[in-house]
Amino acid sequence: RWDYIGTTRLAFTCAVEVFSIPCSLVGSVLVCVHCKSLTPFLSSCSPPPTLSLQAYANYVGFILTLNEGVKGKKLKGDYKISEPVIKLVALLNTLDKWIDETPPGDQPSRFGNKAFRLWYSKLEKEAERLVATVIPAELSAAVPEIAVYLKESVGNATRIDYGTGHEAAFASFLCCLCKIGVLKVEDQLAIVFQVFDRYLQVMRKLQKIYRMEPAGSQGVWGLDDFQFLPFIWGSSQLVDHPHLEPRHFVDEKVVNEHHKDYMFLECVRFINEMKTGPFAEHSNQLWNISAVPTWAKVNQGLVRMYKAECLDKFPVIQHFKFGSLLSIQPTQQP
């Protein structure tokens, strides 16, 4: 796929590498050195946008379906927990246990503890085996492809960082499990409230124990250093709440009282734990959101922001892995 780099170069992304290509090659046919595919360099010099891909349609549809499913629901509510959900939580429990078995090492630098690389090497070796515990034998051909998303979902072992692109990889992991029929429509609430919530717990533990850097953080002008999806789904949970309004989430007392029921408030609680100083200074974007009158408006705005700031930004999406389940092919026009 193509993405602009300034005004004179484009980036071509194949399954293995990203190439920077001068716009002077317009009209040429390029041969990818990895996949050997012939790639016409569009004469219009206008790369197809991310939103034209099948993967984008599948992914956004998955996010929005879950967004609708959790509307007005509490984390600790009454919902079905299927066997695949139980197995996914067990998988995440294994990742959590590995953190305990891989303590951070002593090093002069404050951030990016190198013990994370030891932890990650365990996942790299065991990912397919772990995924195979969730996927039935008759669907085992999908294991290698889906395991890639699991490995991509925990951060980068070279940079020892984590961001919304890694979070998107885990959502893609769950989306793929839905596409092959392991997770079903009736699992919607459990996907968010059991599996994704447990994933967040493990990621926060990784971030704290190994002092991971935020990947692509916008600082005080970003929504959060590490996550985005729990703010979307968490705001949907609070739509039409009888007394909790957006202005209340900047009140630490309210957050501490209700964070176990609502993902949005748990995210704010974690921010309050990790950062010091006035909330309006260290989380200015969230502070501004607290002025929005309703949770429905907050939710709509966050969905738009997620599409614009994460899914349509090259630095975030450049590492996304495409395959047979989340395809790089363009969407079929009606």
N, C-alpha and C positions, 0 to 999 in steps of 0.2 A: 504494500500500500504506500501511498505518497503523502507526505506532509511538508508544508513550507518550512524552510529555515531562512528567516529574513526574506530578502527580495531577490537574491541571486542564486540560491541553491535550494534543492529539495532533498528530502530524506526518503529513501526507499527502504522499507522494512520487509525482510523475508523471515522465515521461521527461525533463522539462525543469527542474523546480524542486521545492523542498521547501516546503510551506506549513504554518504552525502554526495549528491550529484549536481553539477552545475547546470543551470537552466539553459546554457548554450547547446545542450544535447537534445533540445526539443526536436521531435520527429524521428529520433533514433529508436532502434530496438535493442534493448539491453539484455544480456544473458547473465542471470544470477549465478555466481560462482559456487553457491552451495546447492541450490535445488535445480540448477541447470534450466530453469524455465525461461522462456522468452517473454520479456516484459516490455510492451510498447510504452515509450515515454510520450505521454499525451501531448498532441500538438497544441492543445489549448493551454498547456502548462497549468492545469487546474486539477490537483489530485482529488480522487473521490473522498468526500468527507466520511468521518467515522460513522456517522448516523446512517450511511447507506449500506452498511455491512449487515449480514445476517446475524453475526455475533452480537452486534449492538442491539438489534431488535429483540433477540432472545434474552439478552441480559437485562435490558431496561424493562421488558415485559415481566420478567421474573421479579425484579425489585418492586415494581408497581403493584403486582399481584399480592405480594407479601405486605406491602404498605397498606393496601385496602383491607387485607385479612386481619391485621392487628388493630385496626381502628377501634378505639374505645375499650380495648382489652388490657387487663393487668398481667404483669409477668407471672404472677403466682396464681393465675386463674385455673379453671377446670378445662382441660383439653386432652385430646387423645395423644398418647405417647407410643408410637409404633416400635417394632423391633429394630428397623434401620436407624431410627433416632437414638435408641438406647446404644446401639453399636457406635454411632458417631460420637456420642458423649464419651463412651469408653475410649475411643481413639484419642480424643482431646485430653482425657485424663492421663493417657500414656505420655503425651507430650508434656503435660504438667509434671509428671513424675520424673521425666528426664531432666527437667530444670533443677529439681532437688538433687539429682545425682551428678549434676555438672555445676558446681559452685563457681562463682566469678573468681578470677585470679587477681593477684596483686599486680598493678601496673601503674606507671606514672600518669598516664592520660586519664582524665576524668570520665570521658564518654567512650562508648564503643568497647566494652570489655571483650577481649579476644576469646574468652571461654564460650561465647555464643557460637563461634565457629565449630567448636567441639560438639556442642548441642546440635547444631545444624547438620553436622556430618552424620549423626545418628539418624536424623530424619531422612537425609538423602539416601542412606542405605536401606532404611526400613519402610519408606513411603509406600511402595507398591504392596508390600505385605500388609501394611495397615489398611490400605484402601480395599484390599481383597477380603478383609474381614467384614466389610460393609456390603460389598457387591456379591450377589449370588453367583455360583459357578457358571451358570448358563450365560452370564453377561461378562465373564472374566476378560474377554477381548478388550473391553473398555478400560480396564484397570490402568495400563501404562499411561494412557492419555489423561485420565482423570487425576492420577497421582501427580502429574506435573503441576496442576493447579494447587494441590495441597502444599507441595514444596515451595511454590511461589508465594504462598499466603502468609509466611511467618517473618518475612524480612529478607534483607540481602546480606549474605555472609561475608562478602568482600568489604562492603561499606559499613556493615553492622548498623543498618538503619531500617526504618519501617515507616510506611505511609499508606495513603489511601489506595495506591496501586496494589499493594499487598492485600489490603482488605478486600479489594475488588476480586482478587484471585480466589479468595475463600468463598465469596458469593458466587463466583463462576464455578467453583468446585461443587457447591450445593445445587446450582442451576443444572450442571451436567448430570448429577444424580437424579434430578427430576426428569430430565430429558430421556434417560434410559429406563425410567419407571421404578427406580429404587425408592425414591421419595414421591409421595402422591399428594393430590389436592388436599386431602384431609389432614396432611402433616403440616399445613401452613403455619399454624400457631407454634407448634413444637419446633419447627425449623428456626424461627426467630427467637422464641423464648427459652428453648432448651439448648439447641445446637449453637446458634450464633452467639447467644449470651455466654455460653461456656467458652467459646472461641475468644470472646472479648476478655474474659477473665485470664485466660492463658496468655494472650498478647500483652495485657497490662503487666502481668508478672514478668514476661520477657523484657519489656521496656524498663521496668524498675531494676530487676536483677542484673541485667547486662548493660544498663545505661545506654540504650539504643538511641541513635540520633533520629530526629524526624526526617523523613525523606520528602524533599520538596516543600518544606514548611514555608508558609507565608508570614510567619511570626505572629505578632499581635493582630495582623489584618486577616489572618486565616480563621476559619471556623474552629479548627482544632489541630494540634500538631500531628495526630496519628489517625483519627477515625472520622467518618462522615455518616455511614449508613445508620448507626444507632441513633443519630440525631433525627434522621428522616423517619425511621420506624418509631422512634420514641415520641416524636411530635404527633404522629398519627394515633398512638395510644391515648394521647391526652385530648384529642378532638372531642368537643362537647363535654369536657369534664365539668361537673357541677360547681366546683369552686376553685380549682387550680387554673390560673391564667398564665400567659407567658411572662408577665411581670413578676410572678412569684419565684421563678427559678434562680433569680439573683439573690434570694433570701436563703442564707445557709441553713437556717432552722427548718424551713420548708423542705429543702433538699434532703436534709438528714432524716426527716420524718417519712418521706415518700420515695426515696431512691430505690428501695427494694421492689417497688411495684412498676416503675417506669424507667425505661432505658435512657431517655433524655436526661432525667435527673441524676441517674447513676453516672452518666458521662460528666455532668457538671460537678458531681461530688469528687470524681477522680481528678478533675482539673484543679479543684480547690485543694486537694491533697498534695498535688505535685507542684503547684505554683504558689508564690507568695505575692503580697501586694494587693492593691485594689483590683477587683474583678474587671472594672471598666478599662483598666490599663493592660492587664495581661491577656484579656479575652475580649477585645473591643468589638469584634464582629458579633459574638454572642450577646454582649451587652446591648448592642443596637437591636438585635432580634427581640430582646425582652420588651421593646416598645411596640411590637406588632400586636394588634388588638385581640386576635383569636389564634388558636392552635391550628385551625384549618388553613389560615393565611400563612402561618409559619411553615406548615408542611408543604404547601404549594411552592413557596419561595425556596425551600431547601431542595426540593426535587429539581427545580430550574437551575439552582446553583450547582448541584451535583453534576448535571449534564454539562453545564458550561465550564465549570472549574476543574472537573475530574475527567469525565469521559471524552471531552472534546479538546483536551490539552495534550500536546505531544509529549512533554516530559513525564506525564503520568501514564499515558496509554502506550508509549513506545515499547514497554516491556511485556505487554499483554500477549499471551500465547493463543494462537488460533489452531484449530484442528477440525476434526470431522463433526464434533458436537457443537462447538462455537466457531462457525465457519467465517473465513475471510471473504467469501463470495458475496457479491452484492445481493441485496434483498430482491425478491421477485416483484416486479411491478404488476399491479392488477390490470 
